Amino acid sequence: MLSLDVLRGAALLGILVINIQLFAGAQTITFNVPLRVVAFTGQHAVLNAAVMVFQWLFFEGKMRALFSMLFGASALLLLSRLERREGAGTAADIFHRRNLWLLLFGLLHGALIWDGDVLFFYATVALLALYPLRHVAGKRLVGIGLAVALVGGTFGVWNTMGVPAAWPVAQLEEKAHDAIAKGERPTKAQAEALAAAQAERRDQIAKMQAAPAPVARGYVASIPAAAYHGFVTMIFGSGWILETVGFLIAGMGLFKTGFLTGRLSSTRYVAIAVLGYALAFTIVLAGLAHAHRYGFSSAVTTVAMMAPYELQTIPASLAHASIVLLLVRHGTMLPVQRALAAVGRMALTNYIATSAICTGIFTWTAALPRGMLEQYQMMLVVLSVWVFNISFSLVWLRFFSFGPLEWLWRSLTYWKLQPMLPVRSRSS
């Protein structure tokens, strides 16, 4: 389905705009607020700051949310087709086998290539929650899913990022800062909190400046199995997995209601986009302005950016989808649509290939200096990987029906080698 393929391709490419900071070893003072950007001036300070703001406005959390929703939608689409063609029993067998294989792909990806894998979480949620919900009404699924993503995701984010612990510290720092600005003397607790924040920043900068020149670790020395185990434990233990649960369920509902298939009116898509961006941009810009006012201390930044995290992620992801669906509906920017659709059709291949490319560049070979690239330089790497994703996908799909990993996944799911060549090629 074209709309799903284009959306999936856009989301997949957009995820790298944020993940590149993890691949490149960017040091942060809190989740994806780069220390190098907020603590230094330098020749490219304005450009780097602009890139950071752009990332938070358009990409942070939004592309992951959209990608998750599309997985839920695709799962429901598959089930619907299988039940019509094969019957409920066979559909259930194929659906669960498909996700068991995806679970294995995710484990291998996370343990052997990159410790930030999400496929394992998608497969787990699909196996446990999606199949029983397949016949629930669309609007109900949307309501349940977004509520779980908002409430459960916020709970998980707060636990993971330490928002409850940072909140009282941030208040002390802010009051100390305000008192000094007014020419008043802060209380002992406020002064101690401010001094601790300043000492922490000095220590952060010293560690970054003293970091040794990066060297290639090689593949064996950098196998991420242990880090991936910690990542999986953190996502489940903190409750952040509820964000994924919610988005996958919401994706099923958004497919049923016609939102993700372009069946709503253009007026409704425009309204969703305007309202979504207005809410998300207000939250993000207010958070960045507040953190900037207090020197981007770790505690203040954590509260300002992570406390309302899901409140800005959800509306912006729906706004993104609305804009893309309007472009598809009106046939606008067709070359871009074709490129995104090709990437989306090969999402599994491109997702894992991107991890291998970026890990290879920054870790296995150290072709680029890990921990040293500026924010704008990371975007140049992102653009280069995008060119590869798009070019490879367009060329591959000229000759084959599926991406290489999609073909393997499909063959394992059906316990039968699937035809790789398009029908017209096989019959000629």
Secondary structure as GFF3:
##gff-version 3
##sequence-region A 1 428
A	DSSP	alpha_helix	2	23	.	.	.	ID=ss1
A	DSSP	beta_strand	28	30	.	.	.	ID=ss2
A	DSSP	beta_strand	33	34	.	.	.	ID=ss3
A	DSSP	alpha_helix	35	39	.	.	.	ID=ss4
A	DSSP	alpha_helix	45	58	.	.	.	ID=ss5
A	DSSP	alpha_helix	62	86	.	.	.	ID=ss6
A	DSSP	alpha_helix	88	112	.	.	.	ID=ss7
A	DSSP	alpha_helix	119	125	.	.	.	ID=ss8
A	DSSP	pi_helix	126	130	.	.	.	ID=ss9
A	DSSP	three_ten_helix	131	133	.	.	.	ID=ss10
A	DSSP	alpha_helix	138	147	.	.	.	ID=ss11
A	DSSP	pi_helix	148	152	.	.	.	ID=ss12
A	DSSP	alpha_helix	153	161	.	.	.	ID=ss13
A	DSSP	alpha_helix	163	181	.	.	.	ID=ss14
A	DSSP	alpha_helix	188	209	.	.	.	ID=ss15
A	DSSP	alpha_helix	218	221	.	.	.	ID=ss16
A	DSSP	alpha_helix	225	238	.	.	.	ID=ss17
A	DSSP	alpha_helix	241	256	.	.	.	ID=ss18
A	DSSP	alpha_helix	266	293	.	.	.	ID=ss19
A	DSSP	alpha_helix	298	306	.	.	.	ID=ss20
A	DSSP	alpha_helix	309	329	.	.	.	ID=ss21
A	DSSP	alpha_helix	334	345	.	.	.	ID=ss22
A	DSSP	alpha_helix	347	359	.	.	.	ID=ss23
A	DSSP	pi_helix	360	364	.	.	.	ID=ss24
A	DSSP	alpha_helix	375	399	.	.	.	ID=ss25
A	DSSP	alpha_helix	404	414	.	.	.	ID=ss26
A	DSSP	alpha_helix	423	427	.	.	.	ID=ss27
###
